[in-house]
Amino acid sequence: MAKNTSSSAFRKIDVDQYNEDNFKDDEQENQPLGGIDEGEINQLLLKQKNNDALKKCLENAPIFSKNQQSKDQALQVILRVLLSIKPSQIDSAIEILDAELIDTLMKYIYRGFEFPNEGSSGHLLQWHEKVFAKAGVGSIVRVLTDTARA
Protein backbone atom coordinates (compact mmCIF):
# COMPACT_ATOMS: atom_id res chain seq x y z
CA MET A 1 0.00 0.00 0.00
CA ALA A 2 0.97 3.61 -0.38
CA LYS A 3 2.73 5.46 2.40
CA ASN A 4 1.33 8.55 4.01
CA THR A 5 2.08 11.45 1.65
CA SER A 6 0.64 14.21 3.74
CA SER A 7 4.13 15.34 4.68
CA SER A 8 5.00 18.80 3.37
CA ALA A 9 8.74 18.71 4.14
CA PHE A 10 9.60 18.63 0.44
CA ARG A 11 7.99 22.04 0.02
CA LYS A 12 10.70 23.69 2.13
CA ILE A 13 13.44 23.03 -0.43
CA ASP A 14 14.62 26.14 -2.25
CA VAL A 15 14.81 24.95 -5.85
CA ASP A 16 16.17 28.32 -7.01
CA GLN A 17 19.53 27.49 -5.45
CA TYR A 18 20.05 24.89 -8.21
CA ASN A 19 19.43 27.38 -11.03
CA GLU A 20 22.53 27.66 -13.23
CA ASP A 21 22.25 31.46 -13.32
CA ASN A 22 22.79 31.56 -9.54
CA PHE A 23 25.72 29.14 -9.53
CA LYS A 24 28.95 30.29 -7.88
CA ASP A 25 32.06 28.19 -7.92
CA ASP A 26 33.07 27.62 -4.29
CA GLU A 27 36.63 26.72 -5.27
CA GLN A 28 37.35 30.14 -6.71
CA GLU A 29 35.86 31.99 -3.73
CA ASN A 30 37.99 30.14 -1.21
CA GLN A 31 41.32 30.50 -3.02
CA PRO A 32 43.79 33.11 -1.79
CA LEU A 33 44.54 35.84 -4.28
CA GLY A 34 48.31 35.86 -3.76
CA GLY A 35 50.87 37.69 -5.80
CA ILE A 36 54.45 37.44 -6.91
CA ASP A 37 57.08 39.32 -4.90
CA GLU A 38 59.20 40.67 -7.71
CA GLY A 39 62.01 41.76 -5.39
CA GLU A 40 62.40 38.27 -3.98
CA ILE A 41 62.40 36.76 -7.48
CA ASN A 42 65.08 39.23 -8.60
CA GLN A 43 67.25 38.25 -5.62
CA LEU A 44 66.89 34.56 -6.49
CA LEU A 45 67.79 35.25 -10.12
CA LEU A 46 70.88 37.22 -9.07
CA LYS A 47 71.98 34.29 -6.93
CA GLN A 48 71.52 31.97 -9.95
CA LYS A 49 68.75 30.05 -8.14
CA ASN A 50 66.55 30.00 -11.22
CA ASN A 51 64.69 26.80 -10.29
CA ASP A 52 63.75 28.21 -6.89
CA ALA A 53 62.63 31.45 -8.54
CA LEU A 54 60.41 29.52 -10.93
CA LYS A 55 58.85 27.48 -8.14
CA LYS A 56 58.25 30.59 -6.01
CA CYS A 57 56.61 32.37 -8.97
CA LEU A 58 54.29 29.49 -9.74
CA GLU A 59 53.32 29.01 -6.08
CA ASN A 60 52.36 32.69 -5.78
CA ALA A 61 50.85 33.18 -9.23
CA PRO A 62 47.68 35.32 -9.14
CA ILE A 63 45.58 32.79 -11.06
CA PHE A 64 42.34 33.56 -9.20
CA SER A 65 42.81 37.32 -9.14
CA LYS A 66 40.39 39.50 -11.08
CA ASN A 67 43.01 42.26 -11.40
CA GLN A 68 44.31 42.01 -14.97
CA GLN A 69 47.24 44.32 -14.23
CA SER A 70 48.62 41.97 -11.56
CA LYS A 71 48.17 39.02 -13.93
CA ASP A 72 50.08 40.84 -16.68
CA GLN A 73 52.85 41.78 -14.26
CA ALA A 74 53.09 38.16 -13.08
CA LEU A 75 53.32 37.02 -16.70
CA GLN A 76 56.27 39.34 -17.32
CA VAL A 77 58.09 38.10 -14.21
CA ILE A 78 57.47 34.43 -15.02
CA LEU A 79 58.55 34.88 -18.64
CA ARG A 80 61.75 36.55 -17.43
CA VAL A 81 62.39 33.56 -15.16
CA LEU A 82 61.61 31.05 -17.92
CA LEU A 83 63.93 32.80 -20.35
CA SER A 84 66.72 32.92 -17.75
CA ILE A 85 66.76 29.12 -17.48
CA LYS A 86 68.97 27.50 -20.11
CA PRO A 87 67.47 24.77 -22.31
CA SER A 88 69.80 22.19 -20.75
CA GLN A 89 68.43 23.06 -17.28
CA ILE A 90 64.72 22.84 -18.16
CA ASP A 91 64.40 19.18 -17.13
CA SER A 92 65.83 19.83 -13.67
CA ALA A 93 63.53 22.82 -13.24
CA ILE A 94 60.46 20.75 -14.09
CA GLU A 95 61.47 17.90 -11.78
CA ILE A 96 61.04 20.03 -8.63
CA LEU A 97 57.44 20.95 -9.53
CA ASP A 98 54.35 19.01 -8.48
CA ALA A 99 51.42 18.34 -10.84
CA GLU A 100 49.51 21.48 -9.88
CA LEU A 101 52.52 23.73 -10.44
CA ILE A 102 53.21 22.03 -13.77
CA ASP A 103 49.66 22.88 -14.88
CA THR A 104 50.22 26.48 -13.76
CA LEU A 105 53.48 26.54 -15.71
CA MET A 106 51.65 25.28 -18.80
CA LYS A 107 49.12 28.13 -18.40
CA TYR A 108 51.93 30.66 -18.44
CA ILE A 109 53.61 28.99 -21.41
CA TYR A 110 50.40 29.35 -23.42
CA ARG A 111 49.96 32.91 -22.19
CA GLY A 112 53.54 33.63 -23.27
CA PHE A 113 52.68 32.41 -26.77
CA GLU A 114 49.98 35.11 -26.89
CA PHE A 115 52.52 37.89 -26.35
CA PRO A 116 55.78 36.83 -28.03
CA ASN A 117 58.99 38.75 -27.52
CA GLU A 118 62.06 38.40 -29.67
CA GLY A 119 63.50 34.94 -29.08
CA SER A 120 60.86 33.91 -26.57
CA SER A 121 58.75 31.72 -28.85
CA GLY A 122 61.51 29.20 -29.53
CA HIS A 123 62.41 29.02 -25.86
CA LEU A 124 58.75 28.60 -24.87
CA LEU A 125 58.40 25.80 -27.42
CA GLN A 126 61.26 24.00 -25.69
CA TRP A 127 59.52 24.49 -22.34
CA HIS A 128 56.26 23.21 -23.83
CA GLU A 129 57.97 20.10 -25.19
CA LYS A 130 59.56 19.26 -21.83
CA VAL A 131 56.41 19.97 -19.79
CA PHE A 132 54.33 17.91 -22.22
CA ALA A 133 56.81 15.02 -21.91
CA LYS A 134 56.48 15.17 -18.11
CA ALA A 135 52.73 15.81 -17.69
CA GLY A 136 51.21 14.46 -20.89
CA VAL A 137 48.03 15.48 -22.68
CA GLY A 138 46.14 15.74 -19.39
CA SER A 139 47.97 18.92 -18.49
CA ILE A 140 46.98 20.56 -21.77
CA VAL A 141 43.34 19.55 -21.34
CA ARG A 142 43.27 20.83 -17.75
CA VAL A 143 44.78 24.16 -18.81
CA LEU A 144 42.40 24.67 -21.71
CA THR A 145 39.30 23.78 -19.67
CA ASP A 146 40.21 25.58 -16.45
CA THR A 147 38.22 28.73 -15.72
CA ALA A 148 41.08 30.29 -13.75
CA ARG A 149 43.29 31.97 -16.32
CA ALA A 150 46.91 33.02 -16.01
C-alpha positions in Angstrom: 0.0 0.0 0.0 1.0 3.6 -0.4 2.7 5.5 2.4 1.3 8.6 4.0 2.1 11.5 1.7 0.6 14.2 3.7 4.1 15.3 4.7 5.0 18.8 3.4 8.7 18.7 4.1 9.6 18.6 0.4 8.0 22.0 0.0 10.7 23.7 2.1 13.4 23.0 -0.4 14.6 26.1 -2.2 14.8 24.9 -5.8 16.2 28.3 -7.0 19.5 27.5 -5.5 20.0 24.9 -8.2 19.4 27.4 -11.0 22.5 27.7 -13.2 22.3 31.5 -13.3 22.8 31.6 -9.5 25.7 29.1 -9.5 29.0 30.3 -7.9 32.1 28.2 -7.9 33.1 27.6 -4.3 36.6 26.7 -5.3 37.3 30.1 -6.7 35.9 32.0 -3.7 38.0 30.1 -1.2 41.3 30.5 -3.0 43.8 33.1 -1.8 44.5 35.8 -4.3 48.3 35.9 -3.8 50.9 37.7 -5.8 54.5 37.4 -6.9 57.1 39.3 -4.9 59.2 40.7 -7.7 62.0 41.8 -5.4 62.4 38.3 -4.0 62.4 36.8 -7.5 65.1 39.2 -8.6 67.2 38.3 -5.6 66.9 34.6 -6.5 67.8 35.2 -10.1 70.9 37.2 -9.1 72.0 34.3 -6.9 71.5 32.0 -9.9 68.8 30.1 -8.1 66.6 30.0 -11.2 64.7 26.8 -10.3 63.8 28.2 -6.9 62.6 31.4 -8.5 60.4 29.5 -10.9 58.8 27.5 -8.1 58.3 30.6 -6.0 56.6 32.4 -9.0 54.3 29.5 -9.7 53.3 29.0 -6.1 52.4 32.7 -5.8 50.8 33.2 -9.2 47.7 35.3 -9.1 45.6 32.8 -11.1 42.3 33.6 -9.2 42.8 37.3 -9.1 40.4 39.5 -11.1 43.0 42.3 -11.4 44.3 42.0 -15.0 47.2 44.3 -14.2 48.6 42.0 -11.6 48.2 39.0 -13.9 50.1 40.8 -16.7 52.9 41.8 -14.3 53.1 38.2 -13.1 53.3 37.0 -16.7 56.3 39.3 -17.3 58.1 38.1 -14.2 57.5 34.4 -15.0 58.6 34.9 -18.6 61.7 36.5 -17.4 62.4 33.6 -15.2 61.6 31.0 -17.9 63.9 32.8 -20.3 66.7 32.9 -17.8 66.8 29.1 -17.5 69.0 27.5 -20.1 67.5 24.8 -22.3 69.8 22.2 -20.8 68.4 23.1 -17.3 64.7 22.8 -18.2 64.4 19.2 -17.1 65.8 19.8 -13.7 63.5 22.8 -13.2 60.5 20.7 -14.1 61.5 17.9 -11.8 61.0 20.0 -8.6 57.4 20.9 -9.5 54.4 19.0 -8.5 51.4 18.3 -10.8 49.5 21.5 -9.9 52.5 23.7 -10.4 53.2 22.0 -13.8 49.7 22.9 -14.9 50.2 26.5 -13.8 53.5 26.5 -15.7 51.6 25.3 -18.8 49.1 28.1 -18.4 51.9 30.7 -18.4 53.6 29.0 -21.4 50.4 29.3 -23.4 50.0 32.9 -22.2 53.5 33.6 -23.3 52.7 32.4 -26.8 50.0 35.1 -26.9 52.5 37.9 -26.3 55.8 36.8 -28.0 59.0 38.8 -27.5 62.1 38.4 -29.7 63.5 34.9 -29.1 60.9 33.9 -26.6 58.7 31.7 -28.9 61.5 29.2 -29.5 62.4 29.0 -25.9 58.7 28.6 -24.9 58.4 25.8 -27.4 61.3 24.0 -25.7 59.5 24.5 -22.3 56.3 23.2 -23.8 58.0 20.1 -25.2 59.6 19.3 -21.8 56.4 20.0 -19.8 54.3 17.9 -22.2 56.8 15.0 -21.9 56.5 15.2 -18.1 52.7 15.8 -17.7 51.2 14.5 -20.9 48.0 15.5 -22.7 46.1 15.7 -19.4 48.0 18.9 -18.5 47.0 20.6 -21.8 43.3 19.6 -21.3 43.3 20.8 -17.8 44.8 24.2 -18.8 42.4 24.7 -21.7 39.3 23.8 -19.7 40.2 25.6 -16.5 38.2 28.7 -15.7 41.1 30.3 -13.7 43.3 32.0 -16.3 46.9 33.0 -16.0 
